[in-house]
């Protein structure tokens, strides 16, 4: 059930961006916000990479768009393209699925220094569902502002 809900939210983000080009995906929401669909896709690639590869799998991989460990750097769409962002996001989603499916159970744990606590794969998946749900709400408004499309 967790996998199904997480995949639903992943598919929703992709659907919110369907048919848009790079410039449309760089369109910012209302001032003073600098939020864009392109930034959201980049951010979610970074979040997938962090929770599944860095935390659960313990891989020593750098952040995709920050050399200082700041998740906010992913939101800046300048110099990035739709194709680049989606390629990174799709790659990280595939890696996340690989790690989740290879796990012995959802009770597999890993230590998160920032939280000073262990977290289970189950908690990570729930957190990812929450992260996608929140950002898909942002994507609803962003997409409506670009071309008026709403829904799902």
LUMMIKOL-729037 format. One line per 2 residues: number of its first residue (from 0); their letters; for each residue x, y, z of C-alpha. Coordinates in pm, whole numbers, plus 50000, padded with zeros to 5 digits. Example, Ala and Ser with C-alpha at 12.3 -4.5 7.8 and 13.67 -1.06 7.14 Angstrom:
0 = AS = 51230,49550,50780  51367,49894,50714
//
This chain:
0 = XX = 50000,50000,50000  50285,50241,50079
2 = XX = 50448,50168,49745  50118,50226,49563
4 = XX = 50055,50561,49731  50412,50675,49678
6 = XX = 50397,50578,49310  50061,50757,49279
8 = XX = 50218,51079,49405  50522,51036,49182
10 = XX = 50290,50993,48883  50091,51299,48990
12 = XX = 50402,51518,48984  50486,51393,48635
14 = XX = 50128,51455,48521  50137,51813,48654
16 = XX = 50437,51877,48429  50314,51690,48122
18 = XX = 50322,51883,47797  50521,52176,47936
20 = XX = 50856,52293,47800  51153,52420,47998
22 = XX = 51047,52785,47990  50694,52704,48107
24 = XX = 50835,52490,48388  51058,52783,48493
26 = XX = 50756,53011,48532  50747,53137,48888
28 = XX = 50446,53150,49112  50327,53478,49256
30 = XX = 50587,53714,49410  50773,53698,49637
32 = XX = 50783,53320,49587  51039,53183,49343
34 = XX = 50879,52837,49332  50862,52669,48989
36 = XX = 50761,52327,48858  51117,52277,48738
38 = XX = 51243,52352,49088  50994,52107,49239
40 = XX = 51110,51825,49010  51473,51900,49097
42 = XX = 51388,51915,49468  51207,51581,49459
44 = XX = 51502,51420,49280  51722,51546,49562
46 = XX = 51480,51423,49830  51451,51076,49671
48 = XX = 51830,51058,49651  51875,51163,50011
50 = XX = 51622,50939,50183  51666,50621,49985
52 = XX = 52027,50625,49867  52204,50829,50134
54 = XX = 51997,50730,50439  51850,50382,50382
56 = XX = 52120,50239,50152  52405,50431,50317
58 = XX = 52550,50533,49980  52810,50807,49985
60 = XX = 52666,51013,49700  52680,51392,49682
62 = XX = 52376,51609,49647  52277,51670,49287
64 = XX = 52250,52050,49291  52428,52169,49602
66 = XX = 52790,52156,49703  52701,52291,50048
68 = XX = 52430,52042,50145  52137,52280,50101
70 = XX = 51814,52127,49969  51693,52475,49876
72 = XX = 51954,52494,49598  51749,52245,49397
74 = XX = 51464,52495,49371  51669,52731,49151
76 = XX = 51577,52641,48793  51831,52866,48622
78 = XX = 52072,52677,48400  51862,52363,48420
80 = XX = 51634,52213,48158  51318,52009,48178
82 = XX = 51498,51710,48025  51787,51734,48272
84 = XX = 51557,51763,48574  51332,51477,48466
86 = XX = 51628,51252,48380  51770,51307,48729
88 = XX = 51432,51261,48897  51348,50945,48700
90 = XX = 51693,50802,48777  51652,50871,49149
92 = XX = 51301,50724,49154  51437,50408,48988
94 = XX = 51714,50391,49249  51461,50441,49529
96 = XX = 51243,50160,49395  51548,49932,49368
98 = XX = 51645,50000,49729  51291,49961,49861
100 = XX = 51231,49635,49673  51566,49489,49782
102 = XX = 51501,49560,50150  51429,49261,50370
104 = XX = 51134,49441,50522  50989,49786,50585
106 = XX = 51143,49759,50933  51498,49803,50798
108 = XX = 51646,50102,50981  51919,50357,50927
110 = XX = 52054,50634,51145  51978,50998,51062
112 = XX = 52233,51225,51234  52019,51535,51195
114 = XX = 51738,51365,51387  51977,51177,51618
116 = XX = 51759,50874,51562  51710,50563,51357
118 = XX = 51437,50567,51095  51270,50271,50928
120 = XX = 51211,50227,50558  50839,50243,50648
122 = XX = 50886,50591,50800  51089,50704,50497
124 = XX = 50814,50592,50262  50549,50769,50471
126 = XX = 50766,51081,50477  50804,51067,50098
128 = XX = 50427,51037,50053  50386,51347,50270
130 = XX = 50660,51532,50080  50505,51455,49743
132 = XX = 50151,51534,49861  50260,51877,49986
134 = XX = 50454,51960,49672  50185,51824,49442
136 = XX = 49955,52081,49600  50208,52347,49505
138 = XX = 50226,52195,49156  49847,52231,49122
140 = XX = 49870,52606,49168  50180,52642,48953
142 = XX = 50026,52450,48664  49703,52647,48685
144 = XX = 49906,52968,48666  50086,52848,48353
146 = XX = 49797,52735,48137  49483,52706,48349
148 = XX = 49491,52326,48375  49365,52194,48709
150 = XX = 49278,51857,48853  49407,51532,48998
//
